[in-house]
Amino acid sequence: MVGVSERTLRHYDKIGLLAPAAIDRATGYRWYGVAELSRLERIRGLQRLGLPLRQIADLLDAPEAQLRQALTEILTTIHRDIATLTATAAHAEDHLATPMSILPQQTTVGPRRLRVRRLNVAHPSDLAAICPPPPATLLTWLNGEPAGGFTAAVTTDHTGAPLTLPQRTVVRAVVPPSTDLRRAGQDLFAWLHRHHLTITGPTLEDHLTDADGSHATILEVPVAA
C-alpha cells in the first residue's frame, strides 16, 4: 500500500475500517487487493476533506446524501473555527499595537436589580469624595473621558430608587490594585472605540475584596451584541 505505513494499516484493521484481503498465518504478511486499495483511497480522500476516522467509519459505505450532510456540518465548524481564530488574532494584534493596562473580555451577564442614589458629578476626581466605600457599586453613563459634569449613581441598601439592568452583553475588565483605575477606564473606552462597539447602558464599577484583604475592581460596559 503506497504511502501508508504498516502501523497505520494495522490500526485501520483494529478499528474495523480496513481489513486485509488475507493474512499469511506463517509469516503474518498482510495481503491487500484492488478492492482494499480502492477502500483505502476513499478513506484517505475523506480524511483530506476534514472527516475524523470515527466519522469515516460510519460514512465509508453510506449514501452520497449522508456524506454531503456530514461535509456540510464539517465545513460549518471549520468556518466557525476560522472566525474564532481570526478574532483572536485581531485582539492579539491590537494589544501588541496599543499597550494596555487591562485585558478586556466580552461576555454575557444576567439581570441585576439594584437600588441606587443618583449623583451629579462635576469632575471625575470628585467621585472618591462623594461615593461610599466598597462594596457599593458605582454606575456612570459615559462614552469616554468626560469633558465636563456628568451623572452617576451608587448602590444603596434599601432607600434608593430601583434600577433593573437586563441580561446584556458586556465588555469586562479586571483591574488589579497595582493598576491606576482612571488609566484602566481610559484604556477600556479606547478599546471599545477601536473595536467599533456601541455602548448601550451604564458602566458598572464593582469592588471585590476577599477575606484576606485582597481586592480588585471590575469594570463592566454593556455593548450592542
VOVOKOL-286471 format. One record per atom (N, C-alpha, C): residue in three letters; x, y, z. Coordinates in steps of 0.05 Angstrom, whole numbers, padded with zeros to 5 digits, always signed. Last residue first. Layout:
<nodes>
ALAXYZ ...
</nodes>
This chain:
<nodes>
ALA-00499+00874+00422 ALA-00489+00847+00415 ALA-00484+00845+00385 ALA-00475+00935+00448 ALA-00493+00922+00430 ALA-00482+00895+00421 VAL-00452+00931+00517 VAL-00449+00938+00489 VAL-00470+00924+00472 PRO-00436+00954+00582 PRO-00455+00940+00564 PRO-00452+00950+00536 VAL-00378+00945+00618 VAL-00391+00964+00600 VAL-00410+00948+00582 GLU-00347+00941+00678 GLU-00365+00926+00661 GLU-00381+00946+00644 LEU-00292+00929+00720 LEU-00305+00949+00702 LEU-00322+00933+00682 ILE-00276+00911+00784 ILE-00287+00901+00759 ILE-00301+00924+00744 THR-00218+00912+00824 THR-00241+00927+00814 THR-00249+00915+00787 ALA-00196+00875+00881 ALA-00194+00883+00853 ALA-00219+00898+00846 HIS-00159+00851+00939 HIS-00181+00865+00926 HIS-00175+00871+00897 SER-00148+00816+00999 SER-00141+00820+00971 SER-00165+00833+00957 GLY-00165+00805+01050 GLY-00159+00832+01044 GLY-00151+00838+01015 ASP-00181+00754+01061 ASP-00154+00760+01068 ASP-00146+00789+01061 ALA-00232+00753+01040 ALA-00230+00753+01069 ALA-00201+00760+01078 ASP-00230+00799+00983 ASP-00230+00773+00996 ASP-00228+00776+01026 THR-00270+00845+00948 THR-00250+00841+00969 THR-00253+00814+00981 LEU-00286+00884+00892 LEU-00286+00858+00904 LEU-00263+00856+00924 HIS-00326+00933+00866 HIS-00302+00929+00881 HIS-00304+00902+00896 ASP-00349+00953+00802 ASP-00353+00937+00826 ASP-00326+00932+00840 GLU-00377+00995+00761 GLU-00352+00993+00775 GLU-00357+00978+00801 LEU-00410+00996+00699 LEU-00410+00988+00727 LEU-00382+00985+00737 THR-00438+01042+00654 THR-00414+01027+00662 THR-00416+01021+00692 PRO-00504+01038+00627 PRO-00485+01049+00646 PRO-00461+01030+00650 GLY-00511+01025+00556 GLY-00521+01030+00583 GLY-00499+01039+00601 THR-00487+01013+00507 THR-00517+01013+00509 THR-00528+01018+00537 ILE-00437+01029+00461 ILE-00444+01027+00490 ILE-00474+01031+00492 THR-00416+00993+00406 THR-00434+01014+00415 THR-00442+01009+00444 LEU-00351+00983+00380 LEU-00373+00973+00397 LEU-00389+00996+00408 HIS-00304+00987+00350 HIS-00330+00996+00339 HIS-00353+00984+00354 HIS-00255+00978+00370 HIS-00270+00954+00360 HIS-00298+00961+00352 ARG-00240+01028+00386 ARG-00224+01015+00365 ARG-00239+00991+00353 HIS-00277+01036+00427 HIS-00279+01052+00403 HIS-00263+01039+00380 LEU-00259+00998+00465 LEU-00286+00996+00454 LEU-00289+01012+00428 TRP-00208+01019+00476 TRP-00211+00992+00464 TRP-00239+00989+00451 ALA-00222+01066+00501 ALA-00207+01067+00476 ALA-00209+01041+00461 PHE-00247+01046+00547 PHE-00263+01061+00528 PHE-00249+01063+00501 LEU-00201+01022+00571 LEU-00224+01006+00564 LEU-00242+01021+00543 ASP-00165+01064+00580 ASP-00158+01042+00562 ASP-00182+01026+00552 GLN-00196+01093+00617 GLN-00189+01105+00591 GLN-00181+01084+00571 GLY-00197+01056+00659 GLY-00222+01064+00646 GLY-00217+01077+00619 ALA-00142+01053+00672 ALA-00156+01029+00662 ALA-00182+01037+00648 ARG-00134+01105+00690 ARG-00120+01096+00666 ARG-00134+01072+00654 ARG-00165+01102+00737 ARG-00172+01121+00716 ARG-00159+01113+00689 LEU-00137+01062+00766 LEU-00164+01058+00757 LEU-00172+01077+00735 ASP-00073+01037+00758 ASP-00088+01061+00762 ASP-00116+01058+00750 THR-00057+00974+00787 THR-00063+00990+00762 THR-00080+01014+00769 SER-00054+00945+00832 SER-00029+00957+00823 SER-00033+00975+00799 PRO-00103+00920+00840 PRO-00097+00944+00856 PRO-00071+00959+00846 PRO-00128+00903+00773 PRO-00115+00897+00799 PRO-00108+00922+00814 VAL-00187+00900+00742 VAL-00166+00920+00747 VAL-00153+00913+00774 VAL-00217+00866+00691 VAL-00209+00864+00719 VAL-00185+00882+00723 ALA-00269+00882+00647 ALA-00240+00883+00653 ALA-00236+00882+00683 ARG-00317+00867+00597 ARG-00309+00867+00625 ARG-00279+00868+00627 VAL-00371+00884+00559 VAL-00342+00881+00559 VAL-00332+00886+00587 VAL-00433+00848+00554 VAL-00415+00868+00566 VAL-00386+00863+00558 THR-00500+00838+00538 THR-00472+00833+00530 THR-00455+00855+00541 ARG-00550+00824+00589 ARG-00537+00840+00569 ARG-00509+00830+00562 GLN-00611+00826+00624 GLN-00589+00810+00614 GLN-00576+00824+00590 PRO-00621+00894+00651 PRO-00629+00868+00638 PRO-00605+00851+00632 LEU-00623+00925+00712 LEU-00607+00921+00689 LEU-00613+00895+00676 THR-00666+00966+00747 THR-00662+00939+00737 THR-00645+00939+00712 LEU-00670+01004+00804 LEU-00658+01004+00777 LEU-00653+00975+00769 PRO-00705+01043+00852 PRO-00700+01017+00839 PRO-00689+01021+00811 ALA-00672+01091+00894 ALA-00691+01086+00872 ALA-00684+01059+00859 GLY-00654+01073+00963 GLY-00651+01085+00936 GLY-00673+01078+00917 THR-00658+01047+01012 THR-00673+01072+01008 THR-00671+01084+00980 HIS-00628+01002+01020 HIS-00657+00999+01017 HIS-00671+01024+01008 ASP-00570+01009+01006 ASP-00582+00985+01018 ASP-00612+00982+01012 THR-00546+01032+00941 THR-00553+01035+00970 THR-00566+01010+00980 THR-00499+01047+00890 THR-00519+01030+00902 THR-00522+01036+00932 VAL-00495+01109+00856 VAL-00483+01089+00873 VAL-00505+01072+00885 ALA-00487+01144+00794 ALA-00504+01133+00814 ALA-00488+01113+00831 ALA-00479+01204+00754 ALA-00470+01178+00764 ALA-00491+01168+00784 THR-00472+01250+00702 THR-00489+01237+00721 THR-00477+01210+00728 PHE-00423+01304+00696 PHE-00437+01280+00686 PHE-00454+01268+00709 GLY-00385+01361+00672 GLY-00400+01346+00692 GLY-00416+01323+00680 GLY-00339+01348+00619 GLY-00350+01366+00640 GLY-00364+01349+00660 ALA-00319+01309+00588 ALA-00308+01335+00583 ALA-00317+01355+00605 PRO-00300+01242+00609 PRO-00319+01264+00609 PRO-00306+01291+00604 GLU-00277+01192+00567 GLU-00268+01211+00587 GLU-00287+01235+00586 GLY-00336+01155+00546 GLY-00307+01160+00546 GLY-00300+01180+00569 ASN-00388+01153+00551 ASN-00377+01140+00528 ASN-00347+01144+00526 LEU-00428+01142+00611 LEU-00407+01156+00596 LEU-00399+01140+00571 TRP-00457+01139+00665 TRP-00468+01139+00638 TRP-00450+01155+00620 THR-00438+01096+00718 THR-00435+01121+00704 THR-00445+01118+00675 LEU-00442+01070+00783 LEU-00453+01069+00756 LEU-00448+01096+00743 LEU-00411+01031+00833 LEU-00413+01058+00820 LEU-00423+01053+00791 THR-00431+00995+00889 THR-00426+00995+00861 THR-00430+01023+00850 ALA-00402+00983+00954 ALA-00421+00997+00937 ALA-00412+00996+00908 PRO-00371+00955+00993 PRO-00376+00943+00967 PRO-00397+00957+00949 PRO-00329+01013+00985 PRO-00338+00987+00976 PRO-00352+00973+00999 PRO-00356+01077+01011 PRO-00335+01057+01008 PRO-00346+01031+00996 PRO-00394+01124+00970 PRO-00390+01108+00995 PRO-00368+01088+00990 CYS-00371+01183+00936 CYS-00380+01155+00935 CYS-00375+01141+00962 ILE-00348+01232+00942 ILE-00377+01230+00945 ILE-00388+01201+00945 ALA-00293+01227+00936 ALA-00303+01240+00960 ALA-00333+01235+00964 ALA-00285+01202+00888 ALA-00275+01189+00912 ALA-00287+01201+00937 LEU-00307+01238+00851 LEU-00321+01212+00857 LEU-00311+01200+00883 ASP-00278+01281+00836 ASP-00297+01285+00858 ASP-00309+01258+00867 SER-00250+01269+00791 SER-00235+01269+00816 SER-00254+01272+00840 PRO-00287+01278+00749 PRO-00282+01251+00759 PRO-00267+01249+00785 HIS-00332+01332+00766 HIS-00306+01323+00755 HIS-00300+01295+00765 ALA-00384+01338+00782 ALA-00372+01360+00767 ALA-00347+01351+00753 VAL-00440+01297+00784 VAL-00411+01298+00788 VAL-00399+01320+00770 ASN-00496+01281+00817 ASN-00486+01299+00796 ASN-00457+01305+00802 LEU-00525+01218+00829 LEU-00505+01238+00836 LEU-00500+01256+00812 ARG-00575+01175+00857 ARG-00564+01190+00835 ARG-00546+01212+00845 ARG-00573+01113+00887 ARG-00575+01142+00893 ARG-00561+01157+00871 VAL-00608+01051+00877 VAL-00586+01070+00873 VAL-00593+01098+00882 ARG-00615+00983+00879 ARG-00626+01008+00889 ARG-00603+01028+00889 LEU-00620+00933+00827 LEU-00605+00950+00846 LEU-00624+00971+00857 ARG-00616+00873+00796 ARG-00636+00891+00808 ARG-00622+00907+00830 ARG-00592+00847+00736 ARG-00586+00856+00763 ARG-00607+00876+00772 PRO-00589+00791+00690 PRO-00601+00816+00700 PRO-00592+00821+00729 GLY-00525+00763+00669 GLY-00553+00762+00675 GLY-00563+00788+00686 VAL-00479+00773+00614 VAL-00485+00773+00643 VAL-00516+00773+00647 THR-00431+00752+00568 THR-00459+00757+00573 THR-00464+00754+00603 THR-00370+00784+00544 THR-00385+00761+00555 THR-00414+00770+00559 GLN-00304+00801+00526 GLN-00333+00804+00520 GLN-00348+00779+00530 GLN-00251+00831+00561 GLN-00264+00806+00552 GLN-00294+00811+00547 PRO-00190+00868+00564 PRO-00219+00866+00562 PRO-00229+00840+00551 LEU-00140+00874+00603 LEU-00146+00855+00582 LEU-00176+00852+00580 ILE-00101+00934+00617 ILE-00122+00914+00623 ILE-00125+00896+00599 SER-00066+00971+00600 SER-00063+00964+00628 SER-00083+00941+00635 MET-00036+00962+00535 MET-00059+00969+00552 MET-00053+00959+00580 PRO-00007+00982+00473 PRO-00003+00971+00500 PRO-00026+00981+00519 THR-00024+00970+00413 THR-00032+00991+00432 THR-00029+00979+00460 ALA-00003+00927+00385 ALA-00001+00954+00373 ALA-00006+00976+00393 LEU-00015+00884+00418 LEU+00013+00890+00411 LEU+00017+00918+00401 HIS-00070+00887+00418 HIS-00056+00890+00444 HIS-00026+00896+00439 ASP-00081+00878+00365 ASP-00089+00903+00377 ASP-00073+00908+00402 GLU-00063+00825+00359 GLU-00050+00847+00344 GLU-00056+00874+00356 ALA-00100+00800+00392 ALA-00072+00799+00399 ALA-00057+00821+00384 HIS-00148+00810+00365 HIS-00144+00820+00392 HIS-00115+00820+00400 ALA-00137+00783+00317 ALA-00142+00812+00316 ALA-00138+00824+00344 ALA-00134+00730+00334 ALA-00110+00743+00323 ALA-00113+00774+00323 THR-00187+00723+00350 THR-00165+00721+00370 THR-00140+00735+00360 ALA-00213+00728+00301 ALA-00219+00747+00322 ALA-00197+00747+00343 THR-00191+00683+00275 THR-00187+00710+00264 THR-00192+00731+00285 LEU-00211+00642+00307 LEU-00182+00647+00306 LEU-00175+00674+00295 THR-00266+00647+00296 THR-00256+00650+00323 THR-00226+00656+00324 ALA-00266+00638+00241 ALA-00276+00663+00251 ALA-00265+00668+00279 ILE-00248+00585+00240 ILE-00232+00606+00227 ILE-00240+00633+00238 ASP-00290+00559+00267 ASP-00263+00559+00279 ASP-00246+00581+00267 ARG-00331+00568+00229 ARG-00333+00579+00256 ARG-00306+00580+00270 HIS-00310+00539+00186 HIS-00314+00567+00183 HIS-00317+00581+00211 ILE-00311+00487+00210 ILE-00286+00499+00201 ILE-00288+00529+00199 THR-00366+00480+00218 THR-00348+00480+00241 THR-00322+00493+00233 THR-00383+00479+00164 THR-00394+00499+00183 THR-00376+00502+00207 LEU-00357+00433+00147 LEU-00350+00459+00135 LEU-00360+00482+00153 ILE-00383+00393+00176 ILE-00354+00397+00180 ILE-00346+00425+00170 GLU-00434+00398+00153 GLU-00430+00404+00181 GLU-00401+00409+00188 THR-00422+00383+00100 THR-00434+00409+00106 THR-00430+00417+00135 LEU-00406+00330+00109 LEU-00386+00350+00099 LEU-00396+00379+00104 ALA-00454+00307+00123 ALA-00432+00307+00142 ALA-00411+00328+00134 GLN-00483+00314+00076 GLN-00493+00327+00100 GLN-00470+00329+00121 ARG-00453+00282+00041 ARG-00454+00311+00036 ARG-00464+00326+00061 LEU-00463+00231+00063 LEU-00436+00242+00063 LEU-00436+00272+00059 GLN-00517+00226+00053 GLN-00508+00227+00081 GLN-00480+00238+00083 ALA-00517+00226-00003 ALA-00531+00247+00011 ALA-00522+00249+00040 GLU-00489+00179-00016 GLU-00476+00205-00021 GLU-00490+00227-00006 PRO-00494+00127+00035 PRO-00502+00140+00010 PRO-00490+00168+00008 ALA-00435+00096+00066 ALA-00461+00110+00067 ALA-00468+00122+00040 ASP-00388+00071+00074 ASP-00407+00057+00057 ASP-00434+00071+00056 LEU-00364+00110+00107 LEU-00349+00098+00085 LEU-00367+00084+00065 LEU-00387+00132+00151 LEU-00394+00143+00125 LEU-00382+00129+00101 ASP-00368+00110+00197 ASP-00397+00109+00193 ASP-00405+00117+00164 ALA-00314+00117+00191 ALA-00323+00090+00194 ALA-00353+00088+00189 ILE-00310+00173+00192 ILE-00306+00159+00166 ILE-00317+00130+00168 GLN-00315+00183+00245 GLN-00338+00190+00228 GLN-00335+00176+00201 ARG-00266+00166+00264 ARG-00291+00155+00276 ARG-00315+00161+00259 LEU-00230+00197+00234 LEU-00233+00168+00229 LEU-00259+00157+00240 PRO-00258+00260+00213 PRO-00242+00243+00231 PRO-00248+00214+00225 LEU-00255+00298+00153 LEU-00270+00280+00169 LEU-00252+00263+00187 GLY-00229+00331+00116 GLY-00232+00340+00144 GLY-00248+00322+00162 LEU-00216+00314+00067 LEU-00240+00331+00069 LEU-00246+00340+00097 ARG-00177+00278+00078 ARG-00169+00304+00066 ARG-00192+00324+00067 GLN-00209+00235+00094 GLN-00191+00249+00113 GLN-00183+00276+00103 LEU-00230+00220+00045 LEU-00248+00231+00066 LEU-00232+00245+00088 GLY-00184+00200+00021 GLY-00198+00223+00009 GLY-00216+00236+00029 ARG-00172+00157+00053 ARG-00153+00179+00052 ARG-00166+00204+00041 ILE-00217+00125+00041 ILE-00211+00133+00069 ILE-00193+00158+00069 ARG-00209+00117-00013 ARG-00233+00131-00004 ARG-00229+00141+00025 GLU-00163+00087-00012 GLU-00162+00114-00024 GLU-00187+00130-00017 LEU-00182+00041+00014 LEU-00161+00058+00027 LEU-00161+00086+00015 ARG-00216+00021-00026 ARG-00227+00029+00000 ARG-00208+00047+00015 SER-00179+00009-00065 SER-00200+00028-00071 SER-00212+00039-00045 LEU-00149-00031-00038 LEU-00136-00006-00047 LEU-00157+00016-00052 GLU-00188-00070-00032 GLU-00177-00057-00008 GLU-00163-00031-00015 ALA-00195-00083-00086 ALA-00218-00074-00070 ALA-00209-00059-00045 VAL-00144-00103-00099 VAL-00155-00079-00112 VAL-00178-00067-00096 GLY-00116-00127-00037 GLY-00123-00128-00065 GLY-00133-00102-00075 TYR-00066-00143+00008 TYR-00087-00124+00002 TYR-00091-00125-00029 TRP-00042-00185+00059 TRP-00047-00181+00030 TRP-00070-00162+00026 ARG+00008-00188+00107 ARG-00019-00179+00100 ARG-00021-00174+00071 TYR+00044-00238+00141 TYR+00043-00219+00119 TYR+00014-00213+00112 GLY+00051-00276+00179 GLY+00037-00253+00187 GLY+00034-00232+00165 THR+00075-00325+00166 THR+00092-00301+00167 THR+00078-00276+00178 ALA+00034-00362+00171 ALA+00061-00369+00178 ALA+00078-00344+00183 ARG-00014-00340+00154 ARG-00012-00350+00181 ARG+00016-00355+00190 ASP-00023-00283+00118 ASP-00007-00307+00118 ASP-00003-00317+00147 ILE-00086-00257+00108 ILE-00063-00255+00125 ILE-00049-00282+00125 ALA-00125-00219+00060 ALA-00116-00245+00072 ALA-00091-00239+00089 ALA-00143-00168+00053 ALA-00157-00189+00039 ALA-00150-00216+00050 PRO-00147-00130+00115 PRO-00133-00141+00092 PRO-00149-00163+00078 ALA-00197-00081+00131 ALA-00185-00107+00136 ALA-00170-00116+00112 LEU-00210-00020+00154 LEU-00199-00033+00130 LEU-00185-00058+00138 LEU-00238-00009+00201 LEU-00241+00009+00178 LEU-00231-00004+00152 GLY-00235-00032+00251 GLY-00255-00042+00233 GLY-00259-00025+00208 ILE-00193-00020+00283 ILE-00218-00005+00288 ILE-00240-00012+00268 LYS-00154-00054+00262 LYS-00162-00057+00290 LYS-00189-00043+00295 ASP-00145-00035+00211 ASP-00157-00062+00215 ASP-00168-00065+00243 TYR-00122+00013+00222 TYR-00147+00013+00207 TYR-00161-00014+00211 HIS-00075-00006+00247 HIS-00095+00010+00263 HIS-00122+00010+00249 ARG-00050-00030+00205 ARG-00058-00047+00228 ARG-00079-00032+00245 LEU-00040+00015+00174 LEU-00057-00006+00164 LEU-00067-00024+00186 THR-00004+00042+00207 THR-00030+00054+00201 THR-00049+00033+00191 ARG+00039+00007+00207 ARG+00026+00013+00232 ARG-00002+00025+00227 GLU+00055+00009+00154 GLU+00044-00016+00164 GLU+00029-00011+00191 SER+00036+00071+00123 SER+00054+00054+00138 SER+00039+00029+00147 VAL+00026+00090+00057 VAL+00013+00084+00082 VAL+00031+00065+00098 GLY+00048+00095+00007 GLY+00043+00119+00022 GLY+00030+00115+00049 VAL+00019+00038-00023 VAL+00037+00061-00026 VAL+00029+00084-00009 MET+00017-00024+00000 MET+00000+00000+00000 MET+00018+00025+00000 
</nodes>
